Amino acid sequence: MSGRIIFFTYKIKYRIEKKRKLSLWLEEVIESYGKIRGDINIILVSDKYLRKLNHKYLGKKSYTDTISFRLSEEEEVISGDVFISIQRVKENAKLFGNSLNDELSRVMVHSILHLIDLNDETKEEKKLMNLLENKFLKRLKKF
């Protein structure tokens, strides 16, 4: 079983560049954990929409850059819906001095790591997540 990674926008205007490259890269991330890529939808949305999802499903009233929903019950298959606020990504890119594409790639791989079941609740988990994001971002440059 091998699914697809599909990119969407919902009620916003934004063009995702190099979708094939991103898809191959994210598949490599999944395979590096011995997992199988199922169907993954990456949906770019507004801040307002993602905040509503954050409140409805996670009980949080704050803004966030991404929320991932794992849809596969099979441990080895990574399937899910990833919602990303393009507004939040743009703000974070400015804040951290990154290009918009680099910041969007960081959020995408962060979301995939969540689908793989990595967390970033504790200080140690956040540190590991950041190290993994940087590791995989270096690999993206080789594609």
C-alpha positions, -999 to +999 in steps of 0.1 A: +000+000+000+014+034-010-007+065-009-002+100-021+007+133-007-017+159-020-015+197-015-046+219-012-056+254-003-089+261+014-104+296+011-070+313+006-049+321-024-014+306-024+006+285-048+027+258-034+059+255-054+077+222-063+050+199-051+067+168-065+099+176-048+082+182-015+062+150-018+093+129-025+111+145+004+082+139+029+080+103+017+117+099+025+110+112+060+082+087+065+103+058+051+133+067+073+111+057+103+102+024+086+067+035+079+046+033+048+031+065+032-006+064+031-028+092+018-017+126+033-035+158+026-016+190+033-041+218+034-031+255+036-057+276+054-062+309+071-052+318+106-089+321+115-098+287+102-070+269+119-078+287+152-113+273+149-100+238+144-076+242+173-105+252+195-129+226+183-106+196+183-079+205+208-098+228+232-073+256+227-083+292+217-048+301+205-034+305+171-010+278+158+009+272+126-002+236+121-025+208+133-021+172+122-049+146+123-037+110+120-062+089+101-047+055+099-053+029+126-024+008+113+008+018+131+030+013+101+009+034+077+011+072+079-021+088+067-037+120+077-048+155+072-024+183+079-037+219+082-012+247+080-019+284+085-001+302+057-005+335+076+012+321+107+040+306+085+046+340+068+048+357+102+071+330+116+094+333+085+098+370+092+102+364+130+129+338+125+146+353+095+137+324+072+124+324+036+087+316+033+095+284+014+120+272+041+095+280+069+067+262+051+089+232+046+098+232+083+061+232+092+054+205+068+081+182+081+071+191+117+035+180+108+047+147+093+067+140+124+035+145+144+018+120+122+046+095+128+038+100+166+066+123+177+055+150+202+067+184+212+050+189+246+081+188+268+113+208+266+132+176+256+107+167+230+108+202+215+146+200+213+145+166+195+118+178+172+139+209+162+169+187+156+149+164+134+134+193+115+169+207+108+182+172+098+154+167+073+155+203+059+192+196+050+180+165+031+154+186+012+182+207-003+196+176-020+164+169-039 
